[in-house]
Structures are given as C-alpha cells and as structure tokens.
C-alpha cells in the first residue's frame, strides 16, 4: 500500500513541538504568489534571484511540500513518511534551519539517502535528491522551479514526460557540479535553447559564448548570443565563469583545448553541445533529448504563449500587443521548431511595439536588413497589411522587397529612435 503524504513536524529551541499547517500540499500552478513575493532580492543594490530552498517535491510528480520560510535559526522539521507506526519501515529524517539554509540529518531509524550516497548530515542545495524510505524528493528553490518550468516547455507537460523532465534537471546539475559537457539533442539547432538554459542557471551577468569556426551566414541571427569565437582557446578565455556552447557538426579545430580546460581546476566554465538525435556513444552522458514538436500538437498553444511572455519581458513591451491572428499565424507557419517559435514571437512583438522596422531592429539588437530579410520570407504575416497602410510608398515597401521600381520614388521619410 502506498504511504500517505509526507508528514513534517516543526519545533524550535524552547518551544513545544507543533505541526506547521503552512506546509500544505500544492501543485506548480499555485506558485504564482510564492514567486512574486520571494523571487527578487537585492545584492549590492541590484535585483537578484533568491536561491533558497523553498519546497520538497516528489520525484517525477507535481506533488510538492512548501517549507515554512519564517522559521528562526535552530528550528527543526521532522520528516516522516506514513503514520508513526510505519516510520521504521518508511524512513524519517530531520531538517534543521541554520544561517538561512536547511541541513538534512539522518535519524536513528535510517532509510535516508542524499544524492545517491549515504550521508548522515548535509546542507540541502537546489536539485539535491533526498531518498526517504522508498520515495525520492527533490529540494527546489525559486530558480530551480523556474528552470523546471522551462524544461517542461522543452520536453512536455504531460504526466508521461515528468520523469524525463527530472532526468533532464539531474543532467544539468551533474554537468555543472562534475564539470562534464551537457549534450542537447534535437531535430533543429539548439544554440538559442542552450542560451536560455544558461540564463536560468547562471543568470544574465555571466557570459554565454558560441564557438563556431564558420562565419555567420546572412539571416543566421541570434540576438541571445553575446559573443562568438572561431577558436576554442579564445572562447574559453571569454567564457570565464560562464558557458561555452559548441555545435557538434561544426566543432573548432582546437576543441580538445576546450575539453582539457573543462577539467582544469584553475578554470571554471560550463560546456553545452548542440547536436542532432543521432549522436556518438561518447556523448551519452548528461544527454537531454528535445522531442519534435510534431508529437506535441496539443501543447503548441501553450508553448507559443510562454515564448510571448518571455519576449515581452525581455523587450520590456506589453504582451497584449501580440494579436490572436499573430498567435494563429505562428502556429500555422513558424511552429516547425522551438527555435523558430522563439524567433517569430520576438520579432512579431518587436514589430507590433515599434513605429517602423528600424526601431524594431534596434529593439531586437539586430541589423534592419536581417529583420527585413525575415519579413520578406513571411509575407503572409497579418501585420504586413497594417505596416503598408501606415507606411505607404518607398521606404517600408522597398525594405520588404515589395516596392514597384517603375513608380516614381517619393521622398524618403526620416525616422528617429523613440526616447526613453
């Protein structure tokens, strides 16, 4: 018979033992208030993400238990599985609050394993796996909860994919702690997805560097990549405390230098490799497989909406500018891959929020020619009709390749960037 929920008892120094009713069973959909109240803190006067353990979640499920955030130092929580009579069989452990962190201690009844190893006492970190009795729990912080939400977007929200999502989170944590490459496998180029994982794990202040010996071809724009190098040694130097990303099909000649530097204790950086589903056996460790969107037709709407929210936050614009016809157009025309959806939602939202192409390109931090090249290949986008109405004549239509050269060219209007 499956044991009942996780039971936690709290006690402080000089206090009588009492049950914390705040430790209620929740699912991921009820975390909005928690994220709004606890996600942002201040470090040296700048906003930062607070990376403190806030809950324990059972492996492969959405079943989670919030930890009370307002306990004083030396407060204790006793974790028990099942009823008191079943403790010996199911296992128990002790959580101790110490200097703003949680220490997990094994009780004499035993049955506790931490990160697949026997430890009598350890400080809980985000992503740590705690096995109590026959069940495994994952310690989660706000940042790791958001990372899990993003991995669900990549892999799937269905119950069948929950274990695969947790396996992916384990691979990310293992790659960081043990300095091994993180392999991203999919049917399309996954450099932009690697950049998104980097920002959610390392933050925006650390460098994300692409090392690719091939010169970028026209239209191969990726505004998320801050730096790009053709030589591995230069990429390693530029990615200190950050991430180097490689394409398996276009490795630099000195890629062995990158692998050697990854094992160097005097250097620190993460390594991600983008490759196809057909990968060599030596890349089997820390491998995350992104399933094709063809198998996730029922989740396309949610995927598009989440990328719209990301783009609105990144571009500092109102997400409601993304019209229902834009959403349907992306679903019908640019939903071949996650990378295409990400680019389409960003570009459309920037165009909707800008008075002209030049301002939209500045907002996206790309060249206007690159944006016009993207639009020219998507002349069925509903927003083009609005642009032609507001900007008739030479400038916009010539930019889009739609201007009739035989007509008399009117004077070109002057465009200025919007002031803040």
Number of C-alpha atoms within 10 A of each C-alpha: 3 6 12 9 14 20 19 23 17 22 18 17 11 7 9 8 14 12 13 15 11 11 19 15 14 15 13 12 7 9 13 9 9 12 14 9 9 15 18 15 13 10 10 6 7 8 11 13 15 15 17 21 22 19 21 23 22 18 21 18 16 15 15 23 23 18 19 15 15 8 17 14 15 16 18 23 26 19 21 22 23 19 13 11 8 13 18 16 14 21 23 28 27 20 25 22 19 15 10 14 15 25 17 24 20 22 16 12 13 18 19 27 18 22 13 11 11 12 13 15 15 13 14 20 17 20 22 18 23 24 23 22 19 13 15 18 22 24 24 25 21 22 21 19 19 16 18 19 15 19 21 19 20 19 20 22 16 10 11 11 15 20 13 18 26 19 17 23 19 17 20 23 18 17 20 16 10 11 18 19 23 26 27 24 21 18 16 17 18 24 22 19 18 25 23 18 17 22 19 15 16 17 15 13 9 15 22 30 26 25 25 22 17 11 10 11 7 9 13 10 16 15 12 17 16 11 15 19 19 17 18 25 17 14 22 26 16 19 22 17 17 21 25 31 28 26 20 15 11 13 18 21 12 12 15 13 14 23 16 9 18 21 14 11 8 7 13 19 22 25 26 26 22 23 24 18 15 9 13 8 7 6 15 11 14 21 19 24 19 21 16 16 19 11 10 15 11 10 14 18 14 12 22 22 15 15 19 25 18 16 24 21 12 12 16 12 16 15 17 12 16 21 15 9 12 18 17 13 16 21 17 10 14 18 20 16 17 24 17 16 21 22 18 25 25 22 20 23 24 26 24 20 20 18 17 19 24 21 19 23 20 15 19 22 13 15 16 17 16 15 22 21 16 18 21 16 10 13 13 12 16 13 16 18 12 11 17 13 9 12 15 12 20 21 19 22 17 14 17 20 15 14 16 12 10 6 9 9 13 9 9 10 10 6 11 9 13 8 4 3
